[in-house]
Amino acid sequence: MKATHADWTHRAKSLALPGAHVIDGAPHDGGGSFRVVSPRDGRPLADVADGGTAEVDLAVAAARRAFDHGPWPRLAPADRGRALLRVADLIEEYRSDLALTVSLEMGKPVTDAHDIELRALIGTFRWYGQLADKLTDEAPHTAPDTLALVTRQPAGVVGAVVPWNFPLTLAGWKIAPALATGCTVVLKPSERAPLSALLLGRVATEAGLPPGVLNVVAGDGPATGRALGLHPDVDVLAFTGSTAVGRHFLRYAADSNLKRVWLELGGKSPNIVLPDAPDLEQAAATAAWGIFFNQGEMCTAPSRLLVHTSVAERVTAAVVERARALRVGDPLDPATEMGPLAGAAHLERVEGHVRAAVDSGARLRTGGDRVLTGTGGTYLAPTVFDRVAPDSPPAREEIFGPVLSVLTFDDLDEAVRLADATEYGLAAGLWTADLSTAHRVARALRAGTVWVNCYEEGDLTVPFGGWKQSGNGRDKSAHALEKYTELKTTWIKL
């Protein structure tokens, strides 16, 4: 039986939220503290330990010991895989608490947190747990009197820094493949949504991961993130977040030990609708779902809807209709389709983008206003602009909220030019019934993922990551393991 609004609300009142770092397999309260406030109602959730240089030093030292002297990198890959499967099983047991924590700290509807985010997290640990012993090394054919071996070895200590919009999914995409290879990890969650990651750290410890293998340190970017990025004992830094912060991590690497830095950054993804789309209503419905899912707080959100002039009004009107019908409300209500934005500062930032769009001459078709103001939460109505100029702020800047910009084009070449006219290259969508057009446009678009006649589809078998200023490297799939391993050539004269 599905939990009701009353069930989730009652459970929230008794939920024990973690506040301590997880370092070397134990809670750690060192440093000061900061308060986490729920965007649901503006009320404080918990006071969380605020990690600085000292706490990062402790966590990295624990990860270093675990890597250099502990059992984890020396386990048979199958044993590491079984350990990851135990973590997945225990996450399943804590699934409701983890989902509720995500919903409270960043506003995601609890049904999405439970059914989508936690499903992704559990699936990620299981997938890499099952993959751990399936990898093989190479023995290239060389001279008859020589044996050459090419082996992949764990890179060492991994610093993982993840944002607040998918606090567990994105953490899992980094932790699970890193652990599968034999690396150890120090995770820094966003200070806006650290609670679910701290709970995940406790769950992983309870599941039996050796001390120091997974450490979680809460704190902000300028202090905690910077300390992790500059630390000379961190071998790899994996980051998901804004392009601006990604630049900082590249500088930190240059100023420290030249650690490898893997970046999954922002996006301004185009979603192209051609007049021969197999189902224009489905294209419009998917466009609306894509931009309003997770409150539009997604780097892959299809925030630019590029529609052929001949069908532009039909598609736009259908999107506007869906936007107006969308149920915005309490994230603990299973009937809610869109929750609050992640805090007052972020709401004000998105409102600034809405004002800039109006000032640029775009036409506001729906939304743009705060709603549910009496709750104390940070809710914004789903927002759609059309008549958006290609060089205007709403067409070029990442808004990271439930704001859609509609642009029109007259031919396919113009559509591709508009789609690629951005510094980002994370994802793109295309709606067409013509197979040749699908292939040609997908090849032309400069993006890491192109969805044809769908959006946000995929599973762990396929890689995910960006081109251009959307980053480098790949999460998901076996390709993710490349980020956390080093190649070694051994040449033996027989």
N, C-alpha and C positions, 0 to 999 in steps of 0.2 A: 504494500500500500504506500502510495506516494505521500511524502511529508507535506503538510499544509502550511499556510502562512502562520497560523497559530503555533504549529509545531516548531518551525524554525525560530520564531520570535521567542518562544519559551526556552528553546535550547540555547539561544544567544545569551540569555540572562545568566545561565549557569556555566557558560563555556570558560574554561581556564586558559587564558592567553599567555603564552610564554613571553618573558622579557629579557632573558639572559642569553648571551652568546653561547655557542657550542664550540668548545675548544678542547682538543685532545680527549674527546669522548665524555666531557663533563660540562655542566653549566658554568658560566663564568660571568660575574657581574662587574668586572673592573671598569673603570672609567666613569664618566657621568651618565646622564640619561636624557632621553628626549621623549616627547609624548606623541603617540599615534592617535589621530582623530578620525572618526568614521565619517566619510562623505555622505553616508545614509542620513544622518541626523545632526552632524556637527558635534557629537559628544565624544569625549575622550574614551579610547579603548584600553590603552595600556601605556605604562612608562617602560621604555626599552633601553637596555644598556647601550651607551654610545661609544662605539669603538674608535680609538685613535691609533696613533703609531704604536703605542705599547701593546694594545690588544692585537693589532695586525702582526706585530713581531712575535707574540706568543703563538698565534694561530699558524703562521708560516713556519715557525720553529717546530711545532708539533707535526705539521705536514711533512717537513723535511726529515724529521726523525723517522716518521712512518714510512717514508719512501726509501731513505738510505739504509735503515736498520730493521724496519718492521717486516712483517710477513706478507703484506699485501702485494707488492710487486713480484714477490717470489712464489706466490701461489700458482698452482697450475691454472691456466685460463678457465678450465671447467669449474674449478672451485670458486674463482671470482664470479663467474656467471651465476653459480648457485647462490652466492651471497647477494647479488643484485636481485635475483628472483625472490629471496626472502624479504628484501626491502620492499619490493613491489607488493608482496602479500600483506605486509604490515601496513603499507599505505592504504591498501584496500580496507583494512580494519578501521583505520582512522579517517576514512574517506569523508564522512559527513562533517567531522570536526575541521578537517583541512578545507573543505569547500565553504563551510560557514565562515571560517577565518578569512579566506580570500574575499568573500562577499562583504564582510564587515569592513575590511581594511581598504579596499579599493572600489567597491560599489558594483562589482559584477553581479548580475542576477544569480541567485544561489542555484537555480536550476542549471544555468550554464556552467557555473563553477563545479557543480557535482557531476553533471553528465558530460561535459566537454573538457574542462581543464583537468579534472582529476582522472578522467579516462585517458587523456593524453599523457599525464605524468606516469600513471601505472603502466600504460602500454610502452612508454619509453624505457622504463627500467626492465620490463620483461623482454623487450626486443633486444636490447644490448646484452642482457643477461644470457639470452639464447645465442647471441652472435659471438660471445667472448671466446669460445673454443673452436670457432669455424674459420679462423684466419690462418693463412699459410704464408710461410716465407718463400724466398726464391733461391733457386740454384741454377744460375745461367750456365749455358754450355760455353766453355772456354777451351783452353789448350788441353790435350790429353793428360798432361802431367800436373794439372791444376784443378783445385776445387774452389769455386767461388760461391759465397753465400751472401745473400742480401736479406737482412733481418730487420724487422720493425721492433723497436724497443720503446718502452714508455718514456715520455719526455721529462717527467719529474713532477715538480709541484705546479699545479695549475691554479691561477687566480681566476675566478669566474664572477663577473659583475653583471647583474640582471636588473631589468626595470620592473615597474609596478603593474604594468597592464596585463601581463600573464606571469605572475610571480612564480608559479610552480612549473608550468609548462616549459618556460624558457630556462629555468634552473635545471630541470630534468634533461633538456636537450644538451646541456653542457656537462652536468655531473655524470650522467650514466655512461656516455662513451669514454669520458676521461677515466672513470673508475674501471671500466671494462679493459682498458689497455694496461692497467697497473699503476696509473698516476694517482696522486693524492690531491685533494682539492681544498681550497679556501674560498668559500662562497660569500660574496657581499650582496645582499638584496638591497633594493631601493629603501631609503628611509621612509618613503610614503607607505610601503607595504612590506614590512620586514617580518610580520608575525607568522605568516604561513611558512616562510623559509626557516625560521627558528624552530617551528614545530616539526618541519621536515627533518631538520638536523637531529632532533630528539628521536624521531621515529627511526632514522637510519642507525643511530646508536643502539636503540633498543633491539633492532633487527640483527645486531651482531657485527656491524662494521668495526674493525679494530680501531683503537684510539688514534686520532690524528689523520685518519683516512679522509673523513669529511668534517670540515670545520665551518661554522657559520658565524660571521662577524657583522653585526649591524652598525650602521653609521652613514654619514652623508658622503657625497662624492669628493668635496674638497679636502676632507680629512682622511676618512677610511679608504675611499677609492684611490686617492692619490698615494697613500702609504702602500697600498697593495701594488699599484702600478710601478712605483719606484723601487720596490723591494728587490734586492739583489739575489735573494734565494727563491724567487718566483721565476719559473722557467718558461711558462706560457701564460698569457693573459687572454681570456675570452670574454668579450663584452657585447651586450646588446643594449642599444640605447640611441641617443641622438648623435647626429654627425658631429656636432660641436664637441661633445664629450669624447667621442672617438678620437678626435684630433689630440686631445689631452693625453690619452693613453699611448698614442704613438710617440708623443714627446717624452712621456715618462720612460718608455723603453729606450729611447735614444739617450736619455740622461742617466740611465742606470746600466743594466747589463745586456742591452739589445735583445731582451726577451722577445719571443715571437708574439705578436698581437693579432688576434682574429676579431674582426668587427662585423656585426650585423646592425646596420644603422637605419636611418630614416627612409621614408618613401613618399612619393606623390604619385600613386599608381593610377595609370589610365585604364579605363574600361570602355572599349570601343564597340559600338553597336552599329552594324551595317544594316541596310534595309532588307537584306535577304536573311536576316537572323531567323533561325527555325521557329522561334516563338518570341515575339516582341514582348508579350505580357510576362513571360518567364524571365526575359532579359531585364525588364524593369523591376520585377520582384526581387531578382537576385542582386541588382544594383542597390536597391533599398536595403536589403538585408546586409549586404557587404559593408555599407557605410555606417549603418546604425548598430550592427552587432558590436558588443563590447563597448557601447557608447562612442563608436568611431575611434577608440583609443587603440589603434592598430597600425603598425608600420606598413602593412600590406593593404590597408583599407582602400577600396577603389574610389578615391576622393575626387577624381576627375572623370566624369561621364562624358565621353566623346560620342555624339550621336549624329548620324547623317541627317542633313537638313530636311529631307523628305519625310522622316519619321520622328523628328526631334520633339515636336509638341506632343505627339501621342505617347512617346516614351516618358517624357518629363512629367506629363500630367499623371501618368500611372504611378510614377515614383512619388510625386507629391501626395497623391491619394493614400498611398501606403504609409508615408511619413505621418500624415495627420491621424491615421488610424492606429499608429503604434502606441502601445500602452507603456507609458513612462511611470515608474513608481518605485515603491519600496523594494530593494533588491532581495529582501527575504520573502516576498510574495511570489509564489511559483507562477502567477499569472503575469508578472512583470516581464516585459520584453526589452526594456532599456532602463538601466539604473542611473544613478548620479555620476557625474564626472568626478574624477579622483581628487577632490579637495577644492577649497576656495581659490587658491592661487591658480590652479589649472583652469577652473571655470572662468576666471577673469581673463586669462590668457586667450582662451577660445573666444570669449566675447570680443576681445580686441580684434581678432581675425574677422569676426562677423562685421564689426564696424568698418574695418578696412575694405571688406568686400563691397559694402554699400557705398563707401566713399569712392571706390574705383569705378562705379557705374553699373555693377551687377544688379540684377533684379532679384529681390527676395520673394520667393514663391511661397514659402511657408517656414514657420519657426523663427529662430533667432532670439527668443526670449527665455528668461528663466521661468521655470514652472515649479509647482509644489513648494513655494517659498516658505510656507508656514511650517514645514517639517524641520527646518534648520539644515537641510541637506543641500547639495550642489547640483541641482537638476536643470537641464537645458532642453528645450523642445527640439526634436529632430528638424534640421534646417536644410533647405534646398535653395540654391541660387541658380538662375540661368542668365543668359546674355553676359557670360563671363568672358572677358577679353583674354587672349592667350598669354599676354605679357603682364597681366594684373596679379596682385598678391594672392587672391584665392586660387589662381591657376598654377602658381609656382611654389607657394610656401606650404610646408607641412603643418596642418592645423591640429591634427591629432584629437579630433572631436567629431561629433555627429553633424558634420557640415559637408554638403555635397555641392560641387561646382559643375555645372553643365555647360559644355562647349559644343559647337556644331562644326561640321565640315562638309565639303561638297564632293570630294573624291577620295579614293583610298590613299593616294600619295600624301594628301594633306593630313589625313588621319594619322598616318605613321609619323609625319613630321611633328604634329602636335603631341603625339604620345611620347616621342623621344626628346622633346624640347624641355628637358628637366635635368637637374644635376643628379637626380636619383635614378636608380635602376633596380628596384627590388622585385616588383611584380607588375603584371598587366593582364587584362582580360580582353577577349575578342568574341564577338557573336556573329557567326556567319554559317550559312548552310553549304558553302562552297569549300570543298576539301583543298583545292589548290590555293585558294585565298588564305585559308587557315595556315597552311604550311609556309607560304611566302611571308605573311605578316608576322607569324611567330618567329621566323628567322630574322626579320628586320628589326623587331622590337629589342631594344637594349635593356633587357631585364633578366633577372635570375630565374623567374618562373613566369610562364605564360599559360593562362587558363583559357581554353576554348569552349564556349557554350556552357560555362560553369564559372564558379569563383570560389576560392579558398578550399578547393578539393585537394586530397593527397593523403599519404600515409608515411610511415617511417621508412619505406623502401626507397623514397626519392629524396634527393638533397634539397636544402633550402638555404638561400643566401642571395647577396646582391651584387650588382655591377656598379660601376662608377662610384659615386659618393654614398651608395647604400652599403658599402663594405666589401669584405673579402672572406674567403673560406666558406665552408658549408656546415650547417647543422643538419641533423637527421641523416639517415642512411649510413652505409658503411664508409662513405666519404668523410663523415665527421671524425672518424678515427685518425685520419691523416693529421688533424690538428694537434693531436695529443701523443704522437709518436715521432721518433727520429729514425731515419734509415741508417743502417750500418752495413758496410761492405767488409767482409772477411775474405782474404785471398790466401789460400793455402797451397804451397808447393808440395806436390806428392812425391 
